[in-house]
Amino acid sequence: MSGKETFPMARAAGCPFDPAPGLTKRAPVSRVRLWDGSEPWLITRYADVRAVLADSRVSVDVAQPGFPHTNAVSKARDARMKTLMQMDPPEHTVQRRLLAPEFTVRKMAALRPRVQELVDGLLDRMLAGPNPADLVEAFALPLPSLVICELLGVPYADRDFFQGVARTLVMDDPDPARAVAASEELNAYLEDLVAAKAAEPGDDLLSKLQQRGAMTSREIAVLGQLLLVAGHDTTAAMIALGTAVLLTHPEQFRDATADPVEELLRYLSITHTEARRVALADLEIGGQLIRAGEGIIAVKSTANRDPLAFPDPGRFDVRRSARHHVAFGYGRHLCLGAPLARVELEVAYSALRRRIPTLELAAPLDRLEFKENAIFYSVRELPVTWASTLTTVPPGSSTKKRRTPHGSSVSG
């Protein structure tokens, strides 16, 4: 045994929103031990993380020797299915160019009225139901699921299926074959869906990709799985965990003059597994020589808490200028869905504050269960309560009955 600390590391009890102490109390570039005994380099400073993520001499290709796999599940799954996230140029460049026009800031802004409609429908249902309620089940999970289903052209009625696949991708699953089988089942489902869209296309992303003819049905299905699973899981985690942060800072939750999204993205950095890379050539990061073939883990959570980039980084402040965070990554693999996520988060947090200003946690923070073993860190449940006299109709909105999410068409 080398005595090196094992990654990922446990967060401190009572500090669920902060990076693990083992990440912050170490040299900026140092070795850690992974589940398989390998010892990649851990990069924790903001400037160094950006340098790694922008360097063409590092690779995201999981097939490269020395790549620091997250766990046995990801290693087995990655051997069968290569997504956009695991491609280097020129393969990555080709696929990203096909998708980028569908995720522009302008196109995502055009979705805002529909996202608002879905948000209001979900909050209508939550406010008309039991009080307290679980915000994860009532709001945080269904909202991004509805949005990504409509965008891709996937029936929302099948949400339990793809959400179940996402749940198999955990940090400590003892049976990688289970996750691989679930992933392949979802691929088969999406290939069948793409085939159906060939005969009867809609105004959705899967239909558009099929009609362009630049990708095979299998490639579209693999890409669809990435967007479907990551597109709902990440945003659901941010809505839930971000709301928990806001409700522990009630004065900032009620501050209608500030948008909390960028500060929450900086403060939380929910990608628990961090950004994985492998060096293709010798390079120097933070004064440390990293040899070709050595694994690298760029830690976005500590980069976003670096005092050289964010003064007093442990303080949550919705008025901070935080847009230069790396929660969405950096460089050529900057998250393609960032504009969509921002729209969803902006609408979700704003609606919660505007429509339920008396919202508060219905359980102490130390009683909440956090997803320590998941790819995306969040809360399993978020019990919330509100004043019983609160109206269920938002100011200025129509009193006519809304179309509910469960009755809406996924074609939008």
N, C-alpha and C positions, 0 to 999 in steps of 0.2 A: 504493500500500500504506500502511496506517495504522501499521504497526509493532506492532500488538497481537498478543499471543501467541495461537496457535491452540489451540482446545479440541477434543477432549480432549488432555491433555498426557501425556508419557511418564513412567512411574514411574522412580525412581532405581535404577540397577543395585545389586544386593545388598540392596535394601529392598522386597521384593515385597509386603509387607503394608501398607505406608504409602501415603497419598495422594501424588500427584505433587508434587515440590517446587514446581513452577510454580503449584500451587493454594494452597500455604501461604505462599509468599513474595510476597504481593501485597496490595493494599488490599482490605478486606472487601467492598466493592461496586465492581466495575470492569468494563470492557468486554473481551470476547474476540472473536476471529474464528473463525467456523465454516467448514465445508467449502464452503459456497455463497457465502462472502464477507460474510454478514450478521454483525452485531456486537451480540449480546445482552449483557445484564448478568449478571455472575457474582456470586452471593451466597454467601459462605463462612462467616460466623459463625453459631453455633448460634441465638442469639436472632433474628437476621435471617432465617435459613432458616425457622424456625417461623412467624415473622410472615408471610412470603410464602405459605407453604403453607396458612395459615389465613385469608388475605385473600380476601374475595368479589370483590374488584376485579381478581383475576388469573384467567386461564382456562387450562384444559387442552385446549381445543378446537383441534385441529390445523388446522382450516379457517380459523381467525382469521388475518388478515394480520399478519405479524410473528412468527408462532410459530416458535421455534428448532428446526427438525427435526434429528433425530440425524444423518441421512445421506440419500443419494438413495434408498436402499432403503426406509427408514421413510416418507419423504415419498410415494413411489409407493404403498406399501401402505396408508398411512393415508387416501389419497384414495379407496381402494376399500372400506375396512373400518374402521368406527368402533366401538371397544370401550368398555367401561365406563370405562377409564382415560383416554379422550379426551372424556368427556361432562361438561358443566356441568349444574347444576340448571336446570330441574326434571327433565330426562331422566335425569340421573345418579341423582337421588333415587328415581325410580320403579324403576329396575333394581336399585339397591342394596337397596331394601326387599324386593324379591323374593328376593334372595340371602342377606341378612344372617342370617335365622333358620337357615340351613343351615350357618353358619360360626361359631356362638357358641362361647364358651370351654367351655361345658358339653357341647355336642355333640362338639366335637373331643376333649375329655377322655375321652368314651365310646369313642373310636376307639383309645385308647392300647393296650389289650390286643391289638388286631389289628395295630397298628404294631409292637408288641413281637414278635408272632409272625413277622411278615415280616422284621424285623431279625435275629432268631435264626436263621431259615431261611437268610438270605443269609450270615450269619457261619459257619454250619455248612458251607455250600458252599465258602466262601473258605478256611476252616481245613483242609478236607479236600483242597484243591487245591494248586497249586504255591506254593512259598514261596521267594522273594518273590512278591507279587501286586500288581496294580494296583488300589488301593482305589476309584478312580473307576469302573472297569468292573465290579468285583466287588460294590460296595456303595453308593457315593455316588449313582450314576446310577440303578440299578434300584430302590432303595428308594422315592424319591418318585414314580417312574414307576408302580410298583405301587399306591401309595396313591392317587394322583390318578385312575388308571384305575378302581379300585374305586369311588371316590367318585362319579365321573361316569357310570360304566357303559360305559366304553370297553374293548374287548378288549386286554389287555396284549400279546397276540401281535402287535398292530399297532404296537408301540412304536418299531420302527426307522423307520416312516413318520413319526410325529409328531416324533420326535427329529431326523429329517432336516430337517423343516421348520424346527425351531428353529435348526439349524445354518446355514440360509440367511440368518438375520437377523444378519449380522455388520457390523462398523463400516465395512469398506472394500470390500464386494462391488462389482465394477465393473458388474454387470448387475442393476439393480433388477427387471427383468422376471422374472428367475428366482425371486426371493423372492415376488413377487406371484403368479406361477403356482403356486408351492408352497403358498402361503397359501390360494389359491382351491381348490386340490385338496383340502386338508384341510377347508375349509368344506363342499365337496360331500360328502366322506366323512361328516362329522358330520351334515349334513342328511339323508342316507340313514339314518344310525343313529337320528336322532330319529324319522323316519318309521316305522322298524321298531319303535321303542318305543311308538308310538301304537297299534300292533296288539298288542304284547306288552310292556307296561310292567314295569319292575323296580323295586327299592327303591334307586334311584340318582337323582342330581341331574338328569340330562338327562330322565329319565322324569317326574320331578316337575314340571319346568318345562313339559314338553309337556302334561301333564295339566291344569295350571292354566289354560292357554289365554290367558295374558296377553302372550305373545310369539309372534312368527312363527317358523317353522322356521329361517329365515335368521338371525334375531336370536339364537335359542338356539345355533345353530352358531357364530356369531361369538363369543358369550360362552363357549361350550365350548372354542373354540380358545384364547382368552385364558387360561382356567383350566388347560387341558391343557398348553400350552407353558410358560407362566410357572410353573404349579404344580409342574412337575418340574425345570425348568432352574434356578430360583432356589435351591431347597432342595438340589439336587445340588451346585451350586457352593458353598454354605455348608458342607455336610458335608465335601467334599473340602478346601476351603481352610481351614476351621476345624480339621480334623484335622491339617493341615500346621502350623498355628500351635501347636496343643497338643503335637505331637511335637517342636517346637523349644523347648518349655518343659516338659520331661518331669516335673518335680516338680509342675507344675500339672495335667498330664494325669492323674497318679496320685492327685491330691487328691480322694478320694471324698466329702469333706464339703462340696464346693462345686459348684454348677451353673455351667458355663462359658458357657451359651447367650447370656445378655444381653451379657456382656463381649465375646464373639466377634462378635455382631451390631454392637456399637459399634465395635470395633477394626477390622473389615473393611469393612463397608458396601459390598457387592459390586455395587451397581447402578452400573456403570462410566459410563453415560451421564447419570446424575444426574436430578433432577426438572425437567422442562421446563414452562414457563408463558409466557403473554403477558399484558401489562397491558391491561385493558379501560378503565381510567381513569388519570389521573395519580395517582401515589402516591409517598410518601417512604419509603425503606428505608435504614436506617443513615446517615441524614443526606443521602442522595443522591436527587434527584428523578428518578423514572422516568416517562416519558411514556406515554400510551395508545398501544398498537400496538407497543411495544418488547418484545423477547423477554427472558426471564429464565431463568437456570439456577440452581436452588437446589442447592448442593453438600452432600449429606448426609455424604459422607466427611470433609470438613473440619469440618462442624458437630459430628460425633461425635468430633473430635479438638480441640475448642475448650477451652483451659485454663480458661475462665470457667465452663464447664459440667462439665468432667471434669478434676480436678487431675492433673497429670503425665500428659497424655493419650496420650503415645507409649509408655507402659509398659503391657504386657498383664498384667492382674491379675484372675483369676477370682473374687476376693473383693470386687471393686469393686461398688458399687451403681450399676448402669448402665442400669436399666430406662427411664430418661427419654431414651434415645437416639432418633434419628430414622431408623433403618435401615428401618423399615416406613413411613416418611413421617409425616405429621401432618395434622390437620384432616379435612375431609370425604372426602379421598382416602386416608386411612390404609388400608394394605393389608388387604383383606377376608380374605385367607388367613393373616394373622399367627397366629391361634390354632392353625391346622393346622401351620404351619411350626414353631412353638415345640414342639409335641408331637413332631414327627418329629425335630427336632434334639436335644431332651432325651433321647429314647429312644436315638437313634443314638450320641451321644457317651458316654452312660452305659454302653451295652452294650460299646462298644469298650474303655473303661477297665476294666470289670468282667471281661469275657471274655478280653481280650488285654492284660493289664497290661504285657507285655514288648514291645508294639508299638513299632516305631521306623521312621524313614525308611530306605529301602534305597538312597537316592541323596542326594548332598549337595544342599542347598537351591538352590545356584547352578546345579545341573544340571537343575532342573525347568523345564518350559516353561509359561509363564503365558499366559492368554487375553487378551492386550492389546487385541485388536480385537473382542472379543465384547461383547454387551449386558451380560452378567453376568460379572464378572471371577472367574477361578478358575484351577485347574491343569488341563492337558490329561490328564496321567497323574500318579498319586501312588504310586510304588513303595514298598511297605512290607514289612517282615519281622517275624518274631516267633520266640521260643524254640521249637525243634522239639519239645520235650517237652510243650508246652501241650496240655491236654485240650480236646477239641472240644465237651464237654458243659458248659453253664453251671451254676454252683452251684445246687442245689435244683431243677433242671429234670428232666423225665421223660427216661428213656433210650429211650422208644419213638420210632420213626421219625416225623419231622415231615413234614407235607405241604409240599413244596417250592413256591417261588413259581411256577415254570413249570408246575406241575400244579394250581395253585389256580384257582378260578373268580373272575372279575372281579366277580361279583355280591355277593361277600362273604357 
